[in-house]
Amino acid sequence: MPILGEIKKGREIGKKQISQSYIYHACEMCGKPSWVELIKGKPRTKLCHSCAGRTGRGCKGLFKSSEGYVLIKVYPEDFFYPMVNGGNYVFEHRLIVAKRLGRCLAKNEVVHHLNGIKDDNRSENLVLVLRENHPHYTYIHSLQERIRFLEYKLRKK
């Protein structure tokens, strides 16, 4: 078993780049150790493959759907893997609420964006509702927005 901080050439550990140096490094997020390519004496990444797809926009594990929702790649060893929808991806807003609750979400549970912006996945902007109640919740929320707008217009006069 390798020791953290140990450096070896690719050929010694079965990597394709046989002359490249690698360091046995622990992920800064989850602590999982793995061999990471060294570039100019430093690890290429500070995160393991799993965590790199969950850290934020711009990572390889993220993309935006045609409907405007952010999806995150989740791997089979992840606790939230049962929530994936084909291709190992899960909607970021569902993952955030699931992590907040500490459990996977059921198929009949919908995560609603309070401000209506599909890629605004701040925890305070997300509410969990049952699928059958979501249309009512959306209608009530749109009425509340309309009332705020009209109140604003009245104050402006």
WOVEN-V894584 format. One record per residue. N is the residue number from 0. RES is the residue in one small letter. PHI is phi in whole degrees, 0 to 359 (999 if undefined). Layout:
BEGIN
n=N res=RES phi=PHI
n=N res=RES phi=PHI
END
This chain:
BEGIN
n=0 res=m phi=999
n=1 res=p phi=292
n=2 res=i phi=254
n=3 res=l phi=305
n=4 res=g phi=91
n=5 res=e phi=292
n=6 res=i phi=244
n=7 res=k phi=218
n=8 res=k phi=279
n=9 res=g phi=306
n=10 res=r phi=297
n=11 res=e phi=284
n=12 res=i phi=241
n=13 res=g phi=81
n=14 res=k phi=269
n=15 res=k phi=291
n=16 res=q phi=277
n=17 res=i phi=293
n=18 res=s phi=266
n=19 res=q phi=286
n=20 res=s phi=271
n=21 res=y phi=230
n=22 res=i phi=240
n=23 res=y phi=277
n=24 res=h phi=230
n=25 res=a phi=267
n=26 res=c phi=300
n=27 res=e phi=287
n=28 res=m phi=268
n=29 res=c phi=248
n=30 res=g phi=84
n=31 res=k phi=292
n=32 res=p phi=278
n=33 res=s phi=199
n=34 res=w phi=278
n=35 res=v phi=236
n=36 res=e phi=299
n=37 res=l phi=266
n=38 res=i phi=233
n=39 res=k phi=52
n=40 res=g phi=80
n=41 res=k phi=236
n=42 res=p phi=299
n=43 res=r phi=299
n=44 res=t phi=218
n=45 res=k phi=260
n=46 res=l phi=240
n=47 res=c phi=287
n=48 res=h phi=302
n=49 res=s phi=296
n=50 res=c phi=289
n=51 res=a phi=299
n=52 res=g phi=277
n=53 res=r phi=243
n=54 res=t phi=272
n=55 res=g phi=156
n=56 res=r phi=300
n=57 res=g phi=96
n=58 res=c phi=282
n=59 res=k phi=298
n=60 res=g phi=277
n=61 res=l phi=240
n=62 res=f phi=203
n=63 res=k phi=256
n=64 res=s phi=285
n=65 res=s phi=295
n=66 res=e phi=275
n=67 res=g phi=99
n=68 res=y phi=271
n=69 res=v phi=271
n=70 res=l phi=245
n=71 res=i phi=237
n=72 res=k phi=286
n=73 res=v phi=236
n=74 res=y phi=256
n=75 res=p phi=305
n=76 res=e phi=281
n=77 res=d phi=285
n=78 res=f phi=302
n=79 res=f phi=268
n=80 res=y phi=303
n=81 res=p phi=300
n=82 res=m phi=272
n=83 res=v phi=295
n=84 res=n phi=236
n=85 res=g phi=60
n=86 res=g phi=76
n=87 res=n phi=64
n=88 res=y phi=248
n=89 res=v phi=227
n=90 res=f phi=294
n=91 res=e phi=302
n=92 res=h phi=295
n=93 res=r phi=291
n=94 res=l phi=294
n=95 res=i phi=298
n=96 res=v phi=292
n=97 res=a phi=298
n=98 res=k phi=294
n=99 res=r phi=298
n=100 res=l phi=277
n=101 res=g phi=77
n=102 res=r phi=206
n=103 res=c phi=286
n=104 res=l phi=274
n=105 res=a phi=280
n=106 res=k phi=297
n=107 res=n phi=272
n=108 res=e phi=257
n=109 res=v phi=243
n=110 res=v phi=260
n=111 res=h phi=258
n=112 res=h phi=273
n=113 res=l phi=301
n=114 res=n phi=271
n=115 res=g phi=79
n=116 res=i phi=270
n=117 res=k phi=292
n=118 res=d phi=253
n=119 res=d phi=268
n=120 res=n phi=258
n=121 res=r phi=292
n=122 res=s phi=305
n=123 res=e phi=290
n=124 res=n phi=264
n=125 res=l phi=245
n=126 res=v phi=230
n=127 res=l phi=268
n=128 res=v phi=225
n=129 res=l phi=286
n=130 res=r phi=307
n=131 res=e phi=291
n=132 res=n phi=267
n=133 res=h phi=300
n=134 res=p phi=301
n=135 res=h phi=294
n=136 res=y phi=298
n=137 res=t phi=297
n=138 res=y phi=296
n=139 res=i phi=298
n=140 res=h phi=297
n=141 res=s phi=294
n=142 res=l phi=294
n=143 res=q phi=298
n=144 res=e phi=297
n=145 res=r phi=297
n=146 res=i phi=298
n=147 res=r phi=300
n=148 res=f phi=297
n=149 res=l phi=294
n=150 res=e phi=299
n=151 res=y phi=298
n=152 res=k phi=297
n=153 res=l phi=294
n=154 res=r phi=293
n=155 res=k phi=292
n=156 res=k phi=289
END
